[in-house]
Amino acid sequence: MKKKSLSAWWVWLFLLFLWGAPLLGKENISVKDIITLKKLGYTDQDILKELKENKVQLALKKTDIEALKKAGIGKKVIEWLIRSAPKQASPKITWNKLLAWLKEGRTVDKILLDFRQAQLPALTPKRALELIKKKAPLPILLYLKQKTLNKSNLEDLLQEKTSLPVIRILCEDLGLNWKPAPKEALALIKKGLPGNLVRKMVRGEFKGNKRKKPFIEGSHYKKEEGESGFIGYEHIGREFRIPYPKGWKALRSNKDGNIEYLFTPDLVQDPEKAIRGFTFQRIFLSTNTSFSILSLNQIAQKSHLLLISSEPGLKAITSFTPFFLGGKQGLGRDYVGRLKKKKGDFWGRMGILRDGRILYLVNYYCPLKERDKFQPIFERMAKNSRLGLPKVHQRTRKWEAHELVQKYKKSVVCVIAGTEKGWVSSGSGFIIRKDGYVVTNHHVVWNSKEKKFFTKFLIAWDASLNLKPVYAYLVGAKREYVSNLVKSLTLGGADIALLKIMEPGNYQPVRLTPLHEIALGDPVVAMGFPRVDLFVDLEKMNLSIFVTKGGIVRFNRDDKNRVKSIYTDAKITHGNSGGPCFDLNTGGVFGINTFGAWHGIETDIPQLKNLQLGDLVGYYGVIPLRYVFHEFPEFTRFPAGYDKNLTIEDRIILARDFLNQQHLSAAKRQLKKALVLDKKNSEAWMLLGVVELLSGNRKGLAYLEKSLTYNPKNLEALVFLGSLYLELKDFVKSAEYVERALEAGPDDYQVHLLRGKIYLAVKRYKEAIEEAQKADQLAAHILPEPLVLWGKALYQKGDLEEGKKKFEEAIKANPFHIPAWLGLGKYYEQKNMFEAAIIEYGKLKRKIPRAYESYEAIGRCYQKLQEYEKSYQNYAKAIELCSKSGKKLSKELLYNTSWLAFHILKKNDLALKAMVRYLNLYGLTKGSHKGHLLAAQIYQGMNRFGPAFSHYSLAYAISPKNSEVEKMGKEIRKAPLGMNDLVLLSRLGYTAPLLMNLIRVTPLAFQITKKKEVVRLAKAGIDVDVILYILKIQKERKRIGQPVTPGGDGKRENPAPSTETNNNSVVGKWRGHTILPPQGDVIVVLFFRRNGKFFMGFYHPQTWQLLLQLSGTYFCQKNRIIMDVISPQRKRIQYLYVRQGNMLKIGSQGGWDILYKIP
């Protein structure tokens, strides 16, 4: 009975199974169970259906996936299991793990960062006592307690000297229930807390509750794609957007500044391990390189060669065909073959597209047998991508003025500026972001009397809104100073500032309209708060907004066709500055109300009398928002709160983008925020150094050096410093960095190229050729730069024929590489075949019409052939093209042009025009005595003896022993520099430093004794710094007599003898400026010791690079200092001197140098 019964039950269960009972129970399902079903003969479809119905969730490991594949389970089942896997909870930090961290001495900031992204252990009283006994840092106790910080907590943290990053983490995550009073805020700053942190405390911005899950992959700007099954990855700076299938991974890698994005279905963290993927790169092409001139087809061919050289197992199976990315057409090519470090045959496509200065490079690949599956997905991703910032189309409806007033009344503000002593001036502004960023004019926030920014700002609204005034602080400002008075009053330029309202709130921003959205004739509305002094009681703040209507009447463009300002006839006046100008066809702000002519302008400024600028009264200048977009991109592109969760990698990538687009201030802000997150990040310090140097700040060198202290193998920093010192002709220091770069990147072609340039500069031609060969090999023989270096080294070695071949190869590598064409022409010049050289340079001129170098070279050849008219025409064209390109004009080009115009063509005005440019660029540098002598001849030919003698005197100061200088000294007519001469030189465009050096070595024919004379000079256009220098030098010359006037009999007037004759009269450190041949104007630092020893250093005025150092012994004898130099070579030098308090005047053959005592 039992057997029969059991058999019946078994049959019943089997039938029940077949009739649709679940294959597997929902609970306790394992990978082995799924494999068992497969062995029983069930299809993937049956298994998948069962898994879905029972909502099975498995956390698969790599070994599980391999076992399922081995059992024959299909991809659909495995992919579904991966997608439906249970979400991983935040990692837990156990109590024992925390104690282990404390025992091993882990830093507090690292522990807190781990706390941020994990589940914390509960802090019971018993555990708290245990931590106290183990002397755990206070921040850990406070964080585990998870209660808002108070004043007492903050004081305890400061007393324990807690680091700034730790205090910032605690404030951000826990919050701070205390707003410091003014005295308390100052006390916090004195204790070392930075101003921005204290400011947030004062404004009550630390609310706490910010512990979020960490963001691991992709951008936090991930959005759902419109079409099903896809999501979108948006670039951290919103510069592009790539759609990709749900379930795929988005990975980002940064290798030496090359950012690559990979989208893959593979379960990998390392991009190199993916066997299926869509890679995307965005490359900026420098306008200074010949690569940027190449056509898309030429770039594609070079990219093909690079790909084949890096992946020799690949073979192209198609020619280049149209490739579509983001709605734009480029070129694409298909490949098949094997990839390095990957097994099996692969299919892939390389796509290239260019949009202005940006090159987009796309590669997608998969195993050859899976091509049919993945190719449609890849093509869909490419087609539906977005390149560039999101496009804004605002001309959708017309607005009435009253509509905009009602909509944006809360957005238009009055900006009141002042100092601690009180309010000084007012202007207008407008809110651009919900968190309270306000745009206004630079001149609204600038204290013109004190020559610095105001320190206090108050933001107020129209009284009808019943909004209380709030304080703001300055984020940044930029003003484009235009030296030409007429242009500054008619053309305008950048005049912008950004303020941040301190009080947290949800403010009403305006819509921003880009320049391309507006048109001539559009109706406009200007809003603001003019003449607050007449209409408003600042105590009552009874403000009332002004609204005026008009239209766009003119776009004011500069010589490069850029819109500098826009004229409207919507009336504005004093106080409107900084306010918004709305376009009624877009409903958005397109510019900032900034300037205008006024009645009586010609009376106020006499030099404008003949121009009749009063005719422009009624037209008002509006500065376009493009200046705001350029200076403050992160505040105009991104919504409020966007950057709160940015990682340090995000900020560095954003900074690189801003740097490539020349948004230097924005890049600097991002890098400083990155360094708050990690003050030892080498890449951030390196980029900050580059930004500072590009901004003209010499501390950038220190930042670059600092980056190497944190990462001695930072290849970018090493190459940059090596190139910089090579440019400065400090070959020893350049070589030091290059050798270090060679260790960090032995296979980097740039390092070998730079090393070869150093060898060429020091005339080691054999080594230069070897490095050029290595660089050419590493660059896969497709770049012209190594070949040009190779050719130059061969020329210097005397092998012209071989050198010519290398330049021809360079032209084949890149037909638009200017140095290659110049090298080929140089071959014929060196053989005195000037007609043939002109033909070669002519090919370059036809190939690249804007290449000024071709015209300069042709002019040089015509000059050798004594065809001076043609030579001058080519030189003039070269100057014109070079000026338009923004490049620095060469010394030889300007000198040759001026020489031809004066000596051959007898055209003094043309000669002077070129010479002024020469003097402004090179008048205080090595070899510039030639230019000053030619300038002296030109002025003497014009009977302008004062300027002639001043230029001769400066030539004498730079190169006193030069034979040409000595020869002219016998012919030059001595004459002082008169006031009319100064006015002439100023109007010709002489820079202030050049004028001051001319005044320094030349007697003046006038004295400024009255205020009216100062005003007269200022109205005549003399720079303020020059006027101050004249006043200063007048006082000095009253005491010590006029400076030496070289020439004629060669005698100099001796200064009044010093009353002190012992060494104590000069003991101390002194600093000033002097002329050091051949460098020109330099900083000199003198250190006289009481023991009779001295040290003298000469430094570059911008970089503070040490140019020359002298040391030895000295003694004073009456009014002379006698110095016996021991190093670098023995010699005796003497100077006349006068000590006057903290000022030391030292006489040399070129005049007097003034040094000031360093405390």
LOMIVO-539835 format. One record per residue (C-alpha): z, y, x; residue in one letter. Coordinates in steps of 0.02 Angstrom, whole numbers, plus 50000, padded with zeros to 5 digits. Example, Ala and Ser with C-alpha at 12.3 -4.5 7.8 and 13.67 -1.06 7.14 Angstrom:
residues 2
503904977550615A
503574994750684S
//
This chain:
residues 1159
500005000050000M
500435011950136K
498825009550227K
497795011950072K
498775027250023S
498595035150194L
496745031550194S
496535039950026A
497445055450085W
496355056350239W
494765055650134V
495445068850018W
495835080450163L
494105077550237F
493265081850071L
494345097250052L
493795102750227F
491965100950180L
492155109950014W
492665126150095G
494455125350152A
494765135950307P
494215128150469L
495765134750556L
497385142150501G
497665160450530K
499185157750637E
499285150050810N
497405150850839I
496965148851022S
495425148951130V
495555129851140K
495425128650951D
493805138650951I
493095127551090I
493595112050989T
492625118350838L
491105120750949K
491255102851012K
491345096650831L
489595103950807G
489945119950712Y
488735134250741T
489225151350808D
488865158550635Q
490115146350553D
491435150050683I
491175168950671L
491285168450481K
492915158750490E
493655170550619L
493215185750514K
493905178550352E
495555174250436N
495605190750533K
495955181850695V
496515192950840Q
496555186551018L
496935195551179A
495595187651289L
495775186351476K
494335184551598K
494685165851614T
494625164151423D
492925172651415I
492245161351552E
492905145851461A
492095151151297L
490435154351384K
490535137451471K
490835128851303A
489255136851235G
490065150151125I
488795163851095G
488925182351140K
489135188050961K
490735177850942V
491425183751109I
490985202051075E
491815201050903W
493395193750980L
493425207751110I
493195221350978R
494495213950860S
495785211050998A
497495218450957P
497715235851025K
498815236351176Q
500445245251152A
501015258251275S
501735250051431P
503615247651429K
504765253251567I
506245241651574T
507965246951633W
507845235451785N
506155242851832K
506895260351827L
508345255251937L
507125247052059A
506125263352068W
507685273252109L
508195260652241K
506505261252329E
506575280452332G
505135284152215R
504905302952189T
505525310952028V
503835318451980D
502985301351991K
504345293251883I
504175307051751L
502285305251748L
502525286551714D
503795290951578F
502455301351492R
501335286551457Q
502595272851421A
503965266851303Q
505635272251377L
507235262151386P
508635268451274A
509945279051365L
511625272351306T
513255280351369P
513525265051478K
511805266651558R
512035285451581A
513655282251679L
512745269151783E
511395281751829L
512685295051872I
513585282751987K
511945278752072K
511675297652095K
510065297651993A
509215314651989P
509655325751841L
507825327151777P
507785308251745I
509375308951643L
508735323651542L
507055315351509Y
507845298951452L
509015308751338K
507465315751248Q
508305331651189K
507645349451198T
508165358751355L
509325373751342N
509815387951457K
511205377751538S
510025363151577N
508795375051661L
510165383151767E
510765365851821D
508985361051871L
508785376851975L
510475374152056Q
509915356752111E
508305364652181K
507195354352069T
505345355552113S
504185366352008L
503075351851944P
504625342651881V
505285358051789I
503565360651711R
503485342451650I
505215343651573L
504815360051484C
503145353651419E
503775336651359D
505535340751300L
505325358951253G
506465373751293L
507635381051162N
507905397651253W
506925413751274K
507495423351430P
507905441751411A
507035453951533P
508455453251660K
508555434351646E
506665432851669A
506745443251829L
508185432451891A
507145416651862L
505695424151961I
506865428652104K
507465410452104K
505685404752139G
504935401051968L
503135407351955P
502715421451836G
501565411051724N
502965398451692L
504255411851653V
502985420551541R
502805404751437K
504705403751423M
504795421751364V
503455418551233R
504295402451175G
502775391651209E
503745376251263F
503945367151097K
504095349451166G
503515333451080N
501985332351193K
502175314251250R
500465306651217K
499555291051269K
498605293451430P
496745296251422F
495895283751534I
494025283851509E
492735296651456G
492995313951388S
494295318651260H
492835326751173Y
492265309951104K
491505311650930K
490725299950804E
488835299350811E
487915302550649G
487015285850652E
488065270250625S
488655259850771G
488615273950900F
489895286250967I
489575301151078G
490225305751251Y
490265324451282E
490365331751457H
492025339751498I
491145356651507G
490075352951352R
488505353151461E
487785337051388F
488145323351262R
487645304951273I
487745293151122P
488195275051160Y
488625259551056P
490385256850994K
491295243951100G
490445249551261W
491415257451402K
491125275151468A
491545276251654L
491475291151770R
491455290851960S
491545304652090N
490885300752264K
490855315552384D
490525327352240G
489155316852158N
489725313651980I
488955298351896E
489225292551718Y
489015274151669L
488935267051493F
489065248151491T
489475233651374P
490255224251520D
492145222651535L
492305231051704V
493255245651778Q
492215246851937D
490455253751898P
489705243652041E
490185227351955K
489235231051794A
487645220851770I
487085230551616R
487175249151609G
486485266451573F
486875278551716T
486715297351704F
486785310751839Q
486625329651829R
486095337751993I
485995356352031F
484505361752136L
484875376052254S
483615390152240T
483725392452429N
482965375452467T
481145370152465S
481615355152359F
481815366852210S
479965371852224I
479315354052211L
478465348652051S
479275335551941L
477975322751997N
478385326052181Q
480265324552148I
479945308352054A
478955301052200Q
480365305352321K
481645297852203S
480595281952196H
480605280852386L
482485283352392L
482755269952261L
481645257352352I
482515261152519S
484245258652442S
483715243452338E
482345234552438P
482375219852317G
481605230352178L
479755232052143K
478905245052032A
477905236751891I
477235252751812T
476655269851868S
477595285351811F
477425287751623T
478195300151499P
480065298151481F
481075306851344F
482855312651366L
483735323851243G
482125329251159G
481335334451325K
479965325751422Q
480115319451599G
479425305051700L
479975286851701G
479555270851795R
479985252451769D
480615240551904Y
481015222051919V
481835212152056G
483525208952134R
484945221252156L
486185221552300K
487845212752264K
487155205752100K
486445188652058K
484815185151968G
483275195351925D
483475212351843F
482415224551745W
482725243151754G
481985260351722R
482205276451821M
481975292551721G
481885310151793I
481875326551698L
482025344351758R
482685359151659D
482685374851767G
483895372551912R
484585356351841I
483865339151879L
484355324851764Y
484265307451838L
484425292151724V
484415273851772N
484645259351653Y
484625240951696Y
485055223551634C
484625205451677P
482755202651657L
483005189551521K
484005202151417E
482715216151426R
482135214251245D
483915216051185K
484495231051286F
482905241351312Q
482885248051131P
484735252851146I
484455261951311F
482945271351243E
483915276351088R
485325283051198M
484095293251301A
483125299951152K
484665305551053N
485575313651199S
485895332351206R
485565342151366L
486395358951391G
487715367951289L
487675365951099P
486345377451028K
486895391150910V
485725397450773H
486505412250688Q
485045421350606R
485295411850444T
485755426350329R
485955445150328K
487675452750319W
488275468850240E
489405480150342A
490835478950218H
490755459850226E
490995459950415L
492405472550403V
493325461650277Q
492985445650376K
493425452150549Y
494655466350520K
496035455450594K
494925451750745S
494685469850801V
496195477050894V
496795492550980C
497245489951164V
498605501851227I
498845501451415A
500215508351526G
501575505151653T
503465503351650E
503555522351640K
502605523051476G
500935521251387W
499485530151471V
497845526451381S
497045516351243S
495425507451200G
494815493951084S
494545475151095G
494175459550995F
494925442050983I
493795427851042I
494945412751020R
496275407250897K
497625406651031D
497465425451061G
496225429451198Y
495585447451186V
494005454651265V
493955473051314T
493255484351451N
493805484451633H
494035503251627H
495245501151480V
496445490751586V
496155500051750W
497295514151806N
496035525651891S
497365537451958K
498385523752042E
496825513452088K
497575497552015K
497735488551849F
498975493951717F
500485482551706T
500865483251518K
499715480351370F
500065481851185L
498915474551052I
498945482950880A
497965481250718W
497405492050574D
498965497850480A
498335490550315S
498555472950384L
500455475350409N
500405465850574L
501695469850707K
501035475250879P
501185461851013V
501185462151202Y
499805454651309A
499485451051492Y
497905452451598L
496955436151631V
495525443551732G
494295457851744A
492635462251825K
491705478351852R
490005480551930E
490085496552031Y
488395505352036V
488225517352183S
486795526752101N
487595539251980L
486085540451866V
485955521551849K
487815520051813S
487635532651670L
486025525451598T
485905507051646L
487715501451655G
488305484451713G
489775472451702A
491335481151635D
492405467551558I
494205461651550A
495135447551463L
496905448951395L
498035435351323K
499225439451180I
500965433451228M
501565429651051E
500985412250997P
500005412150837G
498425407450743N
497345422850770Y
495665426750689Q
494235425850818P
492515433750798V
490885424350808R
490025426850977L
488145429950977T
487115426351134P
485775438651189L
484295427951135H
484895428550954E
484685447450934I
483095457950922A
482535475950941L
482795485350778G
484215474250715D
485505483850613P
487205484650697V
489005489550660V
490205496150793A
492075494450763M
493565501150858G
494995513550870F
494345529550951P
495395544950991R
497085537250960V
497795553051038D
497145563250889L
497395551550743F
498865540150782V
500735541850803D
501135528150929L
502915526650865E
502315523150687K
500725514050739M
499765520850591N
498085514550657L
496505514950553S
494905506350608I
493285516250634F
491645508450577V
489935515950620T
488195509350580K
486575510250676G
485245499350755G
484705491950922I
483535504850998V
483265498651177R
483605484551300F
484015492051470N
483345480551607R
483515481151796D
482145478051924D
482405459151903K
482085460551714N
483895456551671R
484655465351521V
486065475951593K
486495485151433S
485865488551257I
485665505651177Y
486155507750995T
486325523350890D
487955517750809A
489115531850862K
490555528250980I
491715539551080T
493265538851190H
494375524651130G
492935514251063N
492775506751236S
493025487951231G
492725486551044G
491455474650967P
489675478550913C
489095466750774F
487305462050732D
487085461750542L
485705448550557N
486875436050640T
488605441350583G
489235439950762G
489735451050908V
488335453051034F
489105466151149G
490525477751199I
490475496351160N
490595504151334T
489735520651379F
488675535251324G
488055552651373A
488995567951310W
488635586151272H
488865596051431G
488535581451549I
487375592151655E
488695605751672T
490045593151719D
488915584751849I
487745597951925P
486675585452020Q
486055578651852L
485425595751796K
483585592451830N
483635575451745L
484105582551573Q
485225567851533L
485865577751385G
484335571151293D
485205554151286L
486645560651180V
486665549951023G
486205533751111Y
487665522851161Y
487795508951290G
488355491651237V
488705478651372I
487985461551320P
489165446651307L
488225437551446R
489465445351568Y
490915437951469V
490055420951459F
489815421451649H
491545427451699E
492595418051570F
491585402551520P
493095391551484E
493745403951355F
492075406351266T
491455388151266R
493015378751218F
494165379751067P
496015383651080A
497035369551157G
495505361251234Y
496165360451410D
497955354951377K
497595336651411N
496335338751552L
496705327851703T
496545333751881I
494875324651894E
494265333751738D
494735350651812R
493895346951978I
492275341751891I
492355357351783L
492655367951939A
491145360152025R
490065364351875D
490685382251871F
490415383752059L
488615377552046N
488305390351908Q
489105404252012Q
490575406251892H
491725408852041L
493235416051947S
493195401951820A
493055388851958A
494535396752046K
495605396151888R
495225377751861Q
495615373252042L
497285382352038K
497755372651882K
497205356551968A
498345360452115L
499815362851997V
499525344751944L
499345338752124D
499675351152263K
499075338652394K
497345335752322N
496135337752466S
494585339852357E
495375353952257A
495905363352416W
494175361052489M
493295367952335L
494535382452325L
494125386652506G
492265386852467V
492555398052314V
493615410252415E
492325411352555L
490925414352429L
492015428052354S
492165436152526G
493975430952555N
494355424552730R
495855414252671K
494555401652614G
494525395152793L
496385391552784A
496135382052620Y
494755371452699L
495905367352844E
497285363152720K
496145350852631S
495945341552795L
497835340252819T
497915330252657Y
496315320352692N
495725321352873P
494135311852823K
493575323852687N
491715323352730L
491235338352624E
492545349452706A
492085343652882L
490215346652856V
490525363552775F
491645369452918L
490435362653049G
488995372052967S
490025387952950L
490525388553133Y
488745384553185L
488185399753085E
489525410053176L
488875402953341K
490545395153385D
489735379153448F
491325371553519V
492265372453354K
490735367053256S
490555351753368A
492385347153340E
492145346153152Y
490495337053167V
491265323553277E
492635321153147R
491305320553011A
490385307253110L
491935296153103E
492125299152916A
490275296752874G
489305288353014P
487845284752897D
487715302152821D
486075310352872Y
486805327952852Q
488085324552989V
486745319053113H
485645333653064L
487065345853094L
487475337653259R
485655339353312G
485665357953270K
487165360453383I
486295351253525Y
484755362153498L
485805378053502A
486595373253669V
484885367953740K
485235349253750R
483535344553685Y
483565325953720K
485155323453617E
484465334853480A
482915323653465I
483985307953456E
485045315153315E
483475320953223A
482795303153234Q
484405295953163K
484445308753022A
482615305052980D
482965286452973Q
484515288452863L
483535299952745A
482225286252722A
480885297152806H
480665307652648I
481535324052694L
480735337552803P
482325344652883E
482565330953017P
480715332253063L
480825351253079V
482325349553195L
481365336453294W
479865347953309G
480915362953365K
481755352453500A
480055346653564L
479405364553569Y
480935370153668Q
480665355453785K
478875361353814G
478005347053722D
476975357553601L
475765343853547E
477115331553495E
478095345553413G
476565350353311K
476425332453247K
478215332753186K
477925348953091F
476365341353012E
477415326152959E
478705338052885A
477355346552781I
476795329552716K
478595325652670A
478745342052576N
477215353552560P
478365367752505F
479545367452654H
479375384752730I
480135380952903P
478855366852924A
477385378752896W
478175391753010L
478385378653146G
476565373853133L
476015391953148G
477185394353296K
476165381353391Y
474655392953391Y
475715408353430E
476425400053583Q
474655396453640K
474175414753608N
472945408853474M
473475422353351F
471925421053238E
472265402353213A
474105406153182A
473615418653046I
472575405152962I
474055393052961E
475255406252896Y
473945410752765G
474035392852700K
475895395252673L
475565411852585K
474375403452464R
475525388452440K
477075398952407I
476555416752360P
478355423052359R
478745416652535A
479075432952628Y
479165423252793E
477275420552789S
476935439352778Y
478175442952918E
477345430053031A
475595436652991I
476195454353027G
476885448753195R
475205440853241C
474225456353191Y
475415466653296Q
475025455653446K
473165458153409L
473495476953401Q
472875478053222E
474325489153175Y
473805494453000E
473665476352942K
475265472253032S
476225485952941Y
475525480852772Q
476115463052796N
477825468652857Y
478025480052705A
477535465952587K
478785454452674A
480185467152648I
479715469052464E
479725450252431L
481315447252530C
482225460952435S
481705453452268K
482295436252318S
484025442752362G
483935435752539K
484515445152692K
483125454352784L
482915449152966S
483305461153106K
481595458753189E
480655462153027L
481515478752994L
481425484553175Y
479585480153194N
479155488853030T
480075504653080S
479335504453256W
477555502853191L
477765516553062A
478475528753190F
477515525153350H
475825519753284I
475615525953106L
476605542153138K
477445540952967K
479245546352991N
479745543752810D
479175525552809L
479965522552979A
481615529852918L
481605519452759K
481505503152856A
482715509352989M
484085513652863V
484025495752800R
484125489452979Y
485625500453019L
486585495752861N
486365477252896L
486435476453085Y
486985493753148G
488645487453215L
488115470553285T
487435463153446K
485855471553511G
485895485353380S
485775498753516H
483875496453503K
483915501553321G
485025516553356H
483875522553495L
482365521153380L
483325530353244A
483745543953370A
481895545753412Q
481405546753228I
482695560253189Y
482255569953347Q
480435569753290G
481025577253125M
482035590653218N
483655583153150R
484605584053313F
486335580353243G
485895563153171P
484815559753326A
486255563053445F
487505553253336S
486385537753341H
486165539353528Y
488055540853548S
488345524953447L
487015515853551A
487955521553705Y
489605515253634A
488845498053598I
487865495853762S
488385509253889P
487545500654037K
485885497153955N
484425504754050S
483545510953892E
485145519753838V
485345527854009E
483535533554005K
483705541953836M
485335549953893G
484325561154007K
483145566453868E
484225567853712I
484735584853649R
486605586753620K
487045592553445A
488535590753329P
488415582553159L
488335595553021G
488805594452837M
486965594752784N
486635580452906D
487995570152822L
487285573952650V
485555568452712L
486215552152785L
487195548452627S
485685551352516R
484635540252628L
485845526352585G
486955524852740Y
488465513852707T
490225520852727A
490665509952881P
489065515552970L
489385533952932L
491185532752992M
490635524953157N
489365538753183L
490715551853149I
491895542753267R
490765545253419V
490015562453376T
490725580153368P
490705588253196L
489955605553168A
491145609353023F
492945607952969Q
493625604252797I
495025616652762T
494945619052574K
494985608052422K
493335615652364K
492465608852519E
493095591252477V
492425593152300V
490775599452369R
490585584152481L
491035572452338A
489765580652222K
488465579352359A
488695560552353G
489765557852510I
490825542252491D
492695545352464V
493155534152611D
492025544552725V
492835560852668I
494575553752701L
494005547952872Y
493345565452914I
495025573152866L
495925560252971K
494825562553124I
494955581553111Q
496845580453132K
496675568953281E
495405580053369R
496495595253348K
497795586653455R
496705577653584I
495065587253586G
493315581753536Q
492715564253583P
491585560753730V
489805566553704T
488775554753814P
487095560353879G
486615575753979G
487805576754126D
488725561154067G
490425569654081K
491815567453955R
493225578653904E
494915571953955N
496265571253823P
497895580553841A
498985570853964P
500345559853894S
502095566553914T
502715549053956E
502195540154115T
503155523754104N
502685507254025N
503925509553883N
502745522153801S
501535508253749V
502685493053730V
502395483653566G
501015476353458K
499545487353410W
498065484253295R
496465493953256G
494565493353258H
493355495153404T
491565490953453I
491405475053555L
489665472053624P
488745461953572P
489685458153410Q
489865476253353G
491335481953246D
492855470653274V
494745470653251I
495725472553412V
497555467253432V
498495473053588L
500215466653641F
501075476053784F
502675467553845R
504115475953936R
503895463954082N
502205471954123G
501105458454044K
499825461353907F
498755451153788F
497195457853701M
496235448853563G
494605453653476F
494345446253301Y
492925445253175H
493295458253037P
492935446052893Q
493445428752953T
494745433553085W
493885421653204Q
494475424853383L
492965431553479L
493735436053647L
495465435453725Q
496065444753880L
497735443353969S
498515449954129G
499675463654191T
499695482354159Y
500555498554211F
500465516554149C
500075531154265Q
500145548354187K
498885547854045N
498065531554095R
498355513054062I
497785502154207I
497565483754159M
497285470054287D
496435456254189V
496815438654249I
495985428354111S
494585424454075P
494035432554240Q
494875444454362R
494445462854347K
495295479754328R
494985491054178I
495675508554143Q
495905518453982Y
496515535953941L
497875535453809Y
498945546453698V
500485539653607R
500955548753445Q
502335539753352G
501635523653280N
499865528353331M
499065524453499L
497415532853545K
496465524253685I
494965532853765G
493415523053814S
491685528153866Q
491115528553685G
492525539253616G
494265535853551W
494945520153470D
496475522353359I
497755508353352L
499295507253242Y
500925498953286K
501285482353200I
503105481053145P
//
